[in-house]
Amino acid sequence: IVARLGELQPHLVELEPNSLAAGDARRLICEHLPRLVDSYLGLPPALRGPQSESSLRFTESLNLVAEELDHLLETCCRERQLSFDTQHRFLETRYREHRALKGE
């Protein structure tokens, strides 16, 4: 999660503050994740043992958070990917297909 947050951070700066992705990121990072950690740490130590049901659920929840961070990163990078794909298609059309039409 920490690595994903580090990777996501520069992309979040570029988001419009009122965008859906920015709101989702704020809720997940600033509200949901801290509440999850706080509620887990608020359990008595006996319920937080390595193989306890609570620890297994906590791990599952952290995995869900990690998956959502991946989704947010994908969403943030979608425009960049589309721009890159457009440039690739342009170059391919301009140079590869152009030469083929000329018989080169």
PyMOL commands that set and color helices and strands:
alter all, ss='L'
color gray80, all
select helices_A, chain A and resi 2-13+20-41+45-48+53-102
alter helices_A, ss='H'
color red, helices_A
deselect
rebuild
show_as cartoon
